[in-house]
Amino acid sequence: MILDKIDKLLQEVAEMSAKNSEEIEQLRLKYLSKKGEINAVMADFRNIAADQKKTVGIKINELKQAALNKLSELREQVATADSDTENIDLTRTPYPIPLGTRHPLTLVKNQIIDIFQRMGFVLYQGPEIDDDKHVFTMLNFAADHPARDMQDTFFISQDANDVTKNVILRSHTSGDEAHYMETHKPPIRMLCPGRVYRNEAISARAHCFFHQVEGLYVDKGVSFSDLKQVLLTFAREMFGPDTKIRLRPSYFPFTEPSAEMDISCNICGGKGCGFCKNTGWVEILGCGMVDPHDLEACGIDSSVYTGYAFGMGVERITNLKYRVNDLRLFSENDIRFLEEFKSAY
Ligand SMILES: [Zn+2]
């Protein structure tokens, strides 16, 4: 008798179905609760003959387990069905996607490029990993020239017999000018922005990498006064129409004569303040007339052509424009710092 009852219940359990969790709960109450069907069978258990107890006991356990398994199976079915039929409103306004900002160095680099492009300079980008020949030798840095010590860089591979065959991370973008002059005939008017590397201890004022923009103009009859006018135009476009410039004699291996250019301090307007160390001037770039040796090394006849070159650090210009006086901030990827440039264009 009891075995028939159990078989009937097993049949019922196998056929259980539910559309939602409430129905599952009803089934659980019906079969597995204290007053449920299975407990009722177990209550009958004590009345059966001793020789049948073992068989019936096994059967009851089987029934209980079947009911538990079936219920968890139903719960899984309902949960899957719920997520399948979730209402998706395609007309709903989407969650706002947080927009990034341009990196301050990118902002300033783009401003520099924009000013020079309007004056007819074309963009060129050379390799960051370059050979010594283009980075130093063709630019008048002899193999044993002390100026090489000013630009200690990182070596990819070194040639014990011939330094010009060393492969290095470029220490300035001037190598781009050598590449360009090798492959283009004058008139040349190019601008080469890019990342450069130096073997420096990292501090607020020095880093192992930074960014430069260099420019080169080679043609017949290019003079120092052309250079001065282009740089004055640049300074006024970048820092405002009242900006003044001054050129101080300096030394670079690849230009002769060479100069450092200062602009009137854009904080105090030239009166003198802490930023300009009370001089009224701040240095922004180096420049000069291309050494005839460099033109010849790149296959350009220096008796016909002359040229000027200039180079500036993008970090330096960014510091002057936005007062970022710690170089490390540029590469820390701190969102709080980068978001300060949200309103800059
Ligand atoms: Zn000042």
Boltz pocket constraint, residues with backbone or C-beta under 6 A from the ligand:
constraints:
  - pocket:
      binder: B
      contacts: [[A, 265], [A, 266], [A, 267], [A, 268], [A, 269], [A, 270], [A, 271], [A, 272], [A, 273], [A, 274], [A, 275], [A, 276], [A, 277], [A, 278], [A, 280], [A, 281]]
      max_distance: 6.0
